[in-house]
Amino acid sequence: MSGKARILVVDDERSMQEFLDIFFRSEGYDVVTAGDVATGRLHLENDAFDIVISDIQMPDGSGLDLLQAAHELAPETLVVMITAFASTETAITAMKQGAYDYVTKPFQVDEIRLVVENALEKKLLTSENRRLRSELRGRHRAIVGSSGAMQAVYDLVAQVADTKANVLITGESGTGKEMVARAIQQGGQRRENPFVTVNCAAIPENLLESELFGHVKGAFTGAVQSKAGLFEMANSGTLFLDEVGDLPPALQVKLLRVIQEKTFRRVGATSDQRSDVRIVAATNRRLEEEVEAGRFREDLYYRLNVIEIRLPPLRERRDDIALLVDHFIKKYAGEFGREVTSCSDAALAKLMKYRFPGNVRELENVVERAVALARGPVIDVESLPPTLMNPSSGPRAERLTEEGVDLDALTAEYERGWLLEALRATGGVKKKAAQLLGISFRSFRYRCEKLGLDSPGPADPA
C-alpha cells in the first residue's frame, strides 16, 4: 500500500498502541497514536488522516464520541472500531452511526490488515468518483442538472468511464446522449485519443459498411482510392454509434464480429485489421422490444448493453429546467452578442408547465429563439414560441362516439399534428424535427410524403 496513507490509532492500552504502530509502519503507512478521546480529537483538528482506528471503551469517553468528531472535522476519513467481544452490540451501533467496520479483540493481524486495505480502496474509489464527476461537469458544460435523476447519471458515468466495458446509453431523443458519451471518453484512460461519432440512421445503408470499416481502391464503382473507415479513425479511442437501433441486419452481423474478434476488414480487402476501440452506443428505441420483434440481434444487444445508462426525459427532471434555462441564456447571449441575462417569472412558469417532447434539445431551441427575440435583458412571455403559449393546440385524444370513428383518418390526423408541431418548433427544418420526434430523417420524410407534407424545409436539401 502507499506510504502516503495515514492512520490515527486511538487506544488507552499502551501495548495496543505500540503493536498497531509497529505493524502498520511495517506495512508502509504513516501512523500517529493517541491514548484517549481528547487527544485523538486534537489530532483530527490539526492533521489529516485517511483512517482512524479507535477503541470503543476509553477513560475519558467512548469511541462513538471520536466517530462523531471525525464526521464533523474530517468527513472523508473512515473510522474502524476495535471492540471487546462483550461490547459487540456497541460496535454495531457505531456501524449504524457511520463507522466503516469493526474488529473484535483478540484479532489476527491479517484481519485488521484486510479491513484497512478495503477501507483505503473504498476511500480511493470515492475520491476518484468525485474527481470524475467534477471533470464531467467542468468539461461538459452542456450536461446541466442537480436533480436526483441526473446525480445518478453522474455517478454511473464516473464508475464506468475508466473501464473497458461497452456502454449503451438509452433515452428519448434530445436528452443529451452524445454529451454523456463524450463525458465517458473524457473521464477514462482514452481521453487523449480519438472520439469518433456516427449516426447510424443518417447514412444510406449501401454506404454504411464502407463508412464504418473503410474500403480499398476498386472495391466498388466510385472507389477511386482506398479510404479508412471510422473504426480505423477511432483506434485506441472511442467510437460512438448513435441510433444504433437503426443498423440494418447485415451490418449488425459485422459489428458483432468486430466486438467479438477485435478485428474488421475493409470492403474489398482480403485481410483483417486489429481493432482497439471502445464502443459507446446510443438509441432512443427499446432495443429489448426490437430483439423480441426480430429486428435486432439478441447477441449484439447483450454485447452492446454491458452497462446501460438511461437518460431521463426532461419531464422527469423538471427541477433542472431553471438551471438549463440560465445555462442556455448565457450560451446564446454570448454567441449573439445580446445583453440578455435572465428569464421572467411568468416566462419560466410557462416553461415549467410545458412537457417538452423534444427534451433538452427542444428547450435549447426555445431559449435560443427567445434570446434572439428578447427586447431587453429579460426574456418575457412574448419571446416564447406559440406552442408554449397554447400547449393545448397540439394533438389531443378523441372520444369514441356511438356512430364510431374512422381510425385510419384519426391516426393520420394525430400523426400529422405531431409532424406539424415538430416542424413549427424547428422552424421547418426537417432533420431537427425528426430528432425531436425520435425517428430517423428517412422515416420523417416518408411520413411527410404519405401525409402530404412533403415540401422541403428551409435548411433541408430540395
Secondary structure, DSSP 8 states (H G I E B T S, - for coil): --TT-EEEEE-S-HHHHHHHHHHHHHTT-EEEEESSHHHHHHHHHHS--SEEEEESEETTEEHHHHHHHHHHH-TT-EEEEEEEGGGHHHHHHHHHTT--EEEEES--HHHHHHHHHHHHHHHHHHHHHHHHHHHHHHH-TT----SHHHHHHHHHHHHHTTS---EEEE--TTS-HHHHHHHHHHHSTTTTS-EEEEETTTS-HHHHHHHHHEE-TTSSTT--S-EE-HHHHTTTSEEEEETGGG--HHHHHHHHHHHHHSEE--BT-SS-EE---EEEEEESS-HHHHHHTTSS-HHHHHHHTTEEEE---GGG-GGGHHHHHHHHHHHHHHHHT----EE-HHHHHHHHH---TTHHHHHHHHHHHHHHH-SSSEE-GGGS-HHHH-GGGS-------TT---HHHHHHHHHHHHHHHHHHHTTT-HHHHHHHHTS-HHHHHHHHHHTT--S--TTS--
